[in-house]
Amino acid sequence: MNSRTIIIICLIFVACMLSGLFLIGLLAFQFLRPAAVSMPPELEQPSIVSGKDFLEKKEFSTNAVTGKVTDIVYLTDPEPEIAVAGDRGSVRLSPKGDVKSSLSFDSRPTHVDFIDVDADGTFEFLNRGGEGWQDASLIDHSGQTLWTYGGSPAVDDMDAADTDGDGIAEFVVGHNGSGGVHLLDKSGRLLWKQSDGNVWHVEFVDTDGDGVVEIVHSNAGGEITVRDTKGTIVKQTKPAAYFSDFSLCRWPTKKSSELLLLAEKDIIWLFDFGGKTVAQFDAPGCGKLGHARGTLVRFAEEQPEFLAVVVEIQNWQRSVLYVYRQDKTLVYQEVLDDQCSSIATIPAGEAEETLLLGGTGRIWKYSLAKPGGNEQQ
């Protein structure tokens, strides 16, 4: 047998082996592949699940300029108005919801928060980035992008605060993968970076009440990580639930310290900065893929404050609103066919408040239901 014949036989053998492996792999994929993740049944039908007679829901404002509403701020100086930011632009509303002014952004950000970078009383816009690993950016008061920060590994989240007491904000960025945590100056210039994995969400917050902010973030290990303004880890703990997308919320009163709010395992969790579980609330349908945001609201002067939490579940374009009494009893639950990324309160009287919930191009208003049942528009 000559060498040419041997080579041909070897090539045929290799081809047969590769074909066999391909067929085995194809069969394995067909029979062993995991089932596609489907929407949980409890989220399929948008509706008021419980508490229909407790709260009245009305449409407060609709404005396509904002896009998905991501921040709502109540202002009193020089006169009462409501500042609204979204992923397309911003509007100023009267307390009745009438548009006073509006502007559009020159780019398409993701989650936008109001921020006063220079403490001069004029709002800029913080584009936190993240959603879909998009870059973060700073947008000026007229809607023009001042700078953008991103690259690879991509940005998961960004927050801002004055870390050194000079009256000018710095910016902390959490990155996906092995990108870690970065601190930027007002111009978006890198000051330092520290390593970590999958920094899902990041916040500046004064964790110990000394008047100096710390950096609090989550990571791939599900840990609560607290860093000083130099980036050094001062505390790291693993709470009772996997710690990923979180927000800040006070409880049980508005004078209480801020806590870490998380939705996981059909439970709304409140942790302190050391990882201790301060409170937990049953939240049917919230699963473990949502981002929870909450606020305390006093619906009536003679009643204590309620805890209102909205869980945005981007995977299925749904949100769930929960309202709890002080004893943690769930008194209202609603599944919404929208991505609701903001929740806030506005005054409704001397000592009463109305709850606002931001959706896509609209804001819903919730107040105590009048005798006769819930009204929806």
Secondary structure as GFF3:
##gff-version 3
##sequence-region A 1 377
A	DSSP	alpha_helix	3	32	.	.	.	ID=ss1
A	DSSP	alpha_helix	41	44	.	.	.	ID=ss2
A	DSSP	beta_strand	47	50	.	.	.	ID=ss3
A	DSSP	beta_strand	55	62	.	.	.	ID=ss4
A	DSSP	beta_strand	69	75	.	.	.	ID=ss5
A	DSSP	beta_strand	81	86	.	.	.	ID=ss6
A	DSSP	beta_strand	89	93	.	.	.	ID=ss7
A	DSSP	beta_strand	99	104	.	.	.	ID=ss8
A	DSSP	beta_strand	112	115	.	.	.	ID=ss9
A	DSSP	beta_strand	124	127	.	.	.	ID=ss10
A	DSSP	beta_strand	136	139	.	.	.	ID=ss11
A	DSSP	beta_strand	145	149	.	.	.	ID=ss12
A	DSSP	beta_strand	155	161	.	.	.	ID=ss13
A	DSSP	beta_strand	170	175	.	.	.	ID=ss14
A	DSSP	beta_strand	181	184	.	.	.	ID=ss15
A	DSSP	beta_strand	190	194	.	.	.	ID=ss16
A	DSSP	beta_strand	202	205	.	.	.	ID=ss17
A	DSSP	beta_strand	214	217	.	.	.	ID=ss18
A	DSSP	beta_strand	224	227	.	.	.	ID=ss19
A	DSSP	beta_strand	233	237	.	.	.	ID=ss20
A	DSSP	beta_strand	246	250	.	.	.	ID=ss21
A	DSSP	beta_strand	258	264	.	.	.	ID=ss22
A	DSSP	beta_strand	267	271	.	.	.	ID=ss23
A	DSSP	beta_strand	277	282	.	.	.	ID=ss24
A	DSSP	beta_strand	291	297	.	.	.	ID=ss25
A	DSSP	beta_strand	306	313	.	.	.	ID=ss26
A	DSSP	three_ten_helix	314	316	.	.	.	ID=ss27
A	DSSP	beta_strand	318	324	.	.	.	ID=ss28
A	DSSP	beta_strand	330	336	.	.	.	ID=ss29
A	DSSP	beta_strand	342	347	.	.	.	ID=ss30
A	DSSP	beta_strand	353	358	.	.	.	ID=ss31
A	DSSP	beta_strand	362	368	.	.	.	ID=ss32
###
